[in-house]
């Protein structure tokens, strides 16, 4: 079966979402699809292009006109789909429902193509701290767009989104690309925490910074370090994290590493003892979610901490759930939790074998074959 995976932006090596998409595509290939990847990117000299598997499909040019074409002109993609006899298109939502994307999907349906839409986070309205106009347009047109979609892929437990049925999957893992941690440290004198993300306000790392302020106010002998790996997404995150670090004089204990990937990221994980997931998904109105980061931590063999509901992990002995509120994190609880940990890294990794990307994307392929 010929298929196309469509995204509305490009890839970045250090970006977890980019890696996730690569893993999904590889898993769909393992499930028997002849799948190509269509994505949008900007060259170093400013040309805007649609590409198919790193080959230029069409060059939109530069400037405002080219930027506008990206949003409204899908003719070259439609022509490619027809020319290559593609029968299945998997679209990753960019929250860009509008008359042009609706026309695009309707045209696909006229060509007899099945279309599935992945909505990575649902609900997502409260995550829009910027681009409010785009969200307003999306709100107006998303129900109509979804009317022409065959099904919506979601990581939530919702059976219906925007009036359309869903395929419910979990974020998955490509075990071939994520190494198991090798080092268990002596934590009798200090402990190292690690949080990896493109850092948004809903990750709630400021709650941990506030907790460290309270902890160090007691002048403890036992030292706790927090390694933040990833770029701060905006001014709000800078105010809630970077400025607080300096305000509370926590520079020796909270280290901002920026975005890391590959061996550099692996080395930071080897220094760590306990991983930190999202601590404030409630800020974006989300209480039940199956995040990619939780699964990556488990695949590496880490015990970890989070605040949302995640059905795949809530019952696991290597998990510490904290309240989904604005209270500072109690650092002493993290220390006590880790000291009581007895689940070895390999056992943690083995506990999520069923969450491989191949197993998750097989649900999508099975749906296609059955409908």
C-alpha positions, -999 to +999 in steps of 0.1 A: +000+000+000+014+034-009+010+060+018+021+095+027+029+110+061+023+148+059+036+174+084+035+212+080+070+219+092+106+206+091+128+183+112+153+193+139+178+167+151+176+178+188+138+180+188+119+152+205+089+156+182+110+153+151+125+121+165+090+108+173+078+114+138+108+096+124+101+066+146+064+066+136+073+065+099+098+037+105+071+018+124+046+022+096+072+008+072+077-022+095+039-027+094+041-031+056+033+004+042+053+019+013+053+053+030+069+086+020+073+117+041+060+151+029+071+181+049+077+218+047+110+235+053+130+267+048+164+266+032+193+286+047+189+313+021+151+316+028+135+296+001+103+279+013+098+243+000+077+213+001+098+181+002+092+144-003+118+123+016+144+151+013+138+157-024+122+190-034+086+186-046+081+223-052+099+255-044+075+282-032+101+310-034+109+336-008+090+364+011+054+370+021+040+354-011+059+322-005+047+321+031+011+326+020+014+298-007+025+274+021-009+279+038-032+279+008-016+260-021-016+222-019-018+215-056+017+199-060+010+175-031-024+165-046-007+159-079+020+138-063-005+117-044-024+110-076+007+104-097+021+079-071-012+061-066-012+069-029-043+055-011-036+066+025-025+099+039-016+104+076-016+141+086-001+154+117-023+183+128-007+218+129-039+232+143-045+248+109-081+240+100-091+266+075-109+267+041-077+257+023-069+226+043-106+216+041-104+219+003-073+198+003-088+170+023-120+171+002-099+168-029-081+138-014-114+121-007-125+127-043-094+108-053-105+079-031-077+085-005-083+076+031-072+103+055-063+100+091-055+131+113-033+129+143-040+155+170-009+151+192-024+169+222-061+172+231-075+196+243-050+221+230-066+255+231-049+266+263-015+258+249-018+287+225+000+315+243+010+329+209-006+329+174-041+335+189-054+344+154-045+310+141-063+294+170-094+315+163-094+303+127-088+267+137-118+269+161-141+281+134-132+254+109-119+223+128-153+206+131-159+210+093-124+197+085-129+167+107-161+158+089-140+148+059-114+129+079-119+091+082-107+091+119-086+111+144-056+095+161-053+106+197-032+100+228-061+109+250-090+086+261-116+105+241-138+083+218-148+113+197-130+146+189-147+174+170-175+151+160-152+124+145-144+090+159-109+083+172-082+057+171-067+058+206-030+049+209-001+056+232+031+075+225+055+048+216+092+039+218+118+029+193+140+007+215+167+006+189+174+043+193+171+048+231+200+033+252+195+018+286+213+036+314+245+020+325+253+037+357+237+036+391+253+062+413+260+063+450+234+088+461+244+089+498+256+125+495+239+140+465+212+133+439+209+145+403+175+151+387+171+155+349+142+171+330+143+169+292+119+189+270+114+219+248+103+237+279+068+252+280+049+265+310+029+233+313+061+214+321+060+231+355+098+230+361+093+263+380+075+242+407+107+222+411+128+254+413+105+267+440+109+234+458+146+237+457+144+272+471+125+259+501+148+229+504+181+249+504+166+275+528+171+248+555+208+246+547+209+208+541+241+188+538+225+165+512+227+182+478+201+179+450+209+191+415+184+197+387+196+195+351+172+211+327+179+199+291+161+218+264+154+253+252+131+276+271+101+282+247+094+318+255+094+348+278+070+332+303+093+302+307+124+325+311+106+344+338+093+313+356+126+294+354+157+314+344+149+345+364+139+324+395+172+306+394+191+338+398+166+353+422+169+324+446+207+320+440+203+285+428+229+286+400+250+259+416+221+235+418+199+242+387+219+238+355+205+249+321+221+228+294+200+240+264+190+215+237+210+184+235+208+152+214+228+121+205+258+112+227+257+145+245+222+138+257+231+102+266+260+115+287+237+138+307+214+109+314+243+088+326+249+115+353+213+115+364+195+095+391+158+105+388+139+119+358+113+147+359+083+146+336+056+172+333+046+189+365+018+212+354-002+199+325-032+212+343-022+247+333-032+238+297-064+222+308-050+186+304-052+161+332-051+128+312-023+124+287+003+098+275+034+118+270+064+108+249+088+119+276+074+094+302+080+066+278+115+077+269+124+079+306+111+043+312+129+030+281+162+044+295+155+026+328+147+056+350+123+061+378+105+093+372+080+119+385+049+135+369+016+150+378-009+141+351-029+109+347-011+084+325-028+050+324+003+032+312+023+042+342+001+053+372+003+018+387+040+013+382+063+010+413+090+032+398+066+062+395+061+091+419+028+110+413+027+146+426-005+168+429-016+186+398-016+220+414+007+250+419+024+239+451+062+238+452+077+203+448+086+187+482+123+178+475+125+156+506+097+134+491+118+130+459+148+119+480+128+095+501+111+080+470+144+075+452+161+059+482+133+033+484+136+025+447+144-012+440+134-017+404+165-021+382+168-002+349+163-033+327+131-042+345+117-007+340+126-009+303+110-044+299+078-032+315+070-011+285+079-035+256+042-033+246+046+004+239+069+000+209+060+023+180+054-007+158+027-020+182+011+014+184+012+022+147-002-013+140-034-001+155-036+026+128-028+002+100-054-023+114-080+004+114-072+013+078-075-024+067-108-029+086-125+002+073 
